């Protein structure tokens, strides 16, 4: 028997299947769930899985290529940015030598 889902649940069903959607409804029925867009960590994970292909990553996640490039840039900035604790530790290392 074909189950008639709401529009939102029909989208879920198309991704995870009817049986899994029914389980989801059984366990979480009545609960509001927000599914955020992929953040930089998720984008970087998919980028790695896609062999570094920005276009394929963007298509897979349904985001723009620019969004993927922003995630790449965020990693570069995170690596380049020192915290105050890093600066103190580096300074202490110099003083002990």
C-alpha positions in Angstrom: 0.0 0.0 0.0 1.4 3.4 -1.0 1.5 5.9 1.9 0.4 9.5 1.3 3.0 11.7 3.0 2.9 15.5 3.5 5.1 17.5 1.1 8.0 17.7 3.6 7.8 14.0 4.4 7.5 13.1 0.7 10.9 14.8 0.2 12.4 12.8 3.1 10.9 9.6 1.6 12.5 10.2 -1.7 15.9 10.4 0.0 15.7 7.7 2.6 12.9 5.5 1.3 9.3 4.9 2.4 10.1 2.3 5.1 12.7 4.5 6.8 10.3 7.5 6.6 7.7 5.5 8.4 10.2 4.6 11.2 11.1 8.3 11.4 7.5 9.3 11.8 6.9 6.5 14.4 9.9 7.7 16.5 9.8 11.4 16.0 6.2 12.1 15.0 5.1 15.6 16.2 8.6 16.8 16.8 9.8 19.8 14.7 13.2 19.2 13.2 15.3 21.8 11.5 17.8 20.5 8.9 20.5 23.1 8.3 22.3 23.7 5.1 25.8 22.0 5.0 28.3 23.9 7.1 32.0 24.3 6.2 32.9 21.0 8.0 30.4 19.0 5.9 31.4 20.8 2.7 35.1 20.0 3.4 34.3 16.3 4.1 32.4 16.0 0.8 35.1 17.9 -1.0 37.6 15.3 0.2 35.3 12.4 -0.8 34.9 14.0 -4.2 38.6 14.1 -4.7 38.8 17.8 -4.4 36.4 18.4 -7.3 34.6 21.7 -6.4 31.9 21.4 -9.1 30.9 17.8 -8.1 30.9 18.8 -4.4 28.6 21.7 -5.0 26.3 19.6 -7.1 26.2 16.8 -4.6 25.4 19.2 -1.7 23.1 21.5 -3.6 25.2 24.6 -2.9 27.1 27.0 -5.2 30.7 26.5 -6.1 31.4 29.8 -4.4 30.1 28.3 -1.1 32.6 25.4 -1.5 35.4 27.9 -2.1 34.4 29.8 1.0 34.7 26.6 3.0 38.2 26.1 1.6 39.1 29.7 2.5 37.8 29.2 6.0 40.2 26.3 6.5 43.1 28.4 5.3 42.1 31.2 7.7 41.7 28.8 10.6 45.2 27.5 10.0 46.7 30.9 9.7 45.0 32.4 12.8 46.8 32.0 16.1 44.8 32.0 19.3 46.1 34.0 22.3 47.1 30.7 23.9 49.2 29.8 20.9 50.9 33.2 21.0 51.6 32.9 24.7 53.0 29.4 24.3 55.2 30.5 21.4 56.5 33.4 23.5 57.2 31.1 26.5 59.1 28.7 24.3 61.4 31.6 23.2 61.9 32.7 26.8 63.0 29.1 27.9 65.7 28.8 25.3 
